[in-house]
Amino acid sequence: MDTPAGRLKPYGTPTPRGTWTTLAWKVLLAVAILLLMSVGTPISWLVSWGFLNPIPATLILWGFLLVGVASANLFEGTPRLRLTWTLLTLAAYGTLTIPGVLIGPDRTVDALGPVAALTLVVHLFRHDLPRALRDWALVIAIALYASLGVQAMWLVINSFGTTFGPVVFMVAVLLPPLVYEAVALILRRFPNYRASGAGNIVGLLFATALGVTGFSLTVLNSSTALLWRVIFGLLVGILIGGALLTGHFTRPLVSAASGSRAQQAAPNKGLDLARTFVELSHEPILISLALYIPLRFISFIATQ
């Protein structure tokens, strides 16, 4: 598809990491998320009930916004049809996520079958069944991705309590992608680094080291032997680094979900906060899903 600005890049075309402006907005959005988590409520019984606890409520709302933006950008068709499938995806996400966060992850597994069946039935009334099946698969993919990501983030925070949990979340989950992008932007100014791609490697190593340090200092006991510290650090480093690397290679997919094609068609549109929000969300979700593995292992060991 050609536009006055030229031919749009295909989804598979690698996209460079953003600009200093987008990075600054990502930092502001991350700070806003942390502030929302820290907002208390004077009615303690509502907090103990769970739904109005500011931390899970913020994470659930985060997921709703992510699903809404991604769905609006990925579904095609008339505005009415896109709105219908977006609302359906939001409903599927809420059904999978709210019980999983407030009660337990097993509730998500229980709800997955009915959600998949009911959303499929809605699509079977359409005339174009191949297109309907693709849209149904997209509904499930977006809802499940956001739901698992939110529950993994909640596990990371809840594992350390409401006092230290947000701090660990900030250092081990939110900061590494931002540091990765900042280092890449700094080294992009040096032609040799930019040509060799070393900026991405240096940023990846630095961000991974930051996440490993923050996570290890809060998880490991001070009396832990050096050998186990090294082994644990390597394991967490592989997980966090792998998540960052996966996020880097899947940036074209994230760009599609964040509306990059619309921005390519209107390059002078300015900053797109929705796109910045989606890009901010992707790598923290991947890191949280990766950290889910050692956290569940530590929880299992502790219960034995």
Buried (B, 14 or more C-beta within 10 A) or exposed (E): EEEEEEEBBEEEEEEEBBEEEBBEBBBEBBEEBBEBBEEEEEEEEEBEEEEEBBBBBBBBEBBBBBBBBBBBBBBEEEEEEBBBBBEBBBBBBBBBBBBBBBEEBEBBEBBBEEBBEEBBEBBEEBEEEEEBBEBBBBBBEBBBBBBBBBBBBBBBBBBBEBEEBBBBBBBBBBBBBBBBBBBBBBBBEEEEBBEEEBBBBBBBBBBBBBBBBBBBEBBBEEEEEEEEEEEBBEBBBEBBBBBBBBBBEBBBEBBBBBBBBBBBBEEEEEEBEBBBBBBBBBBBBBBBBBBBEBBEEBEEEEEE
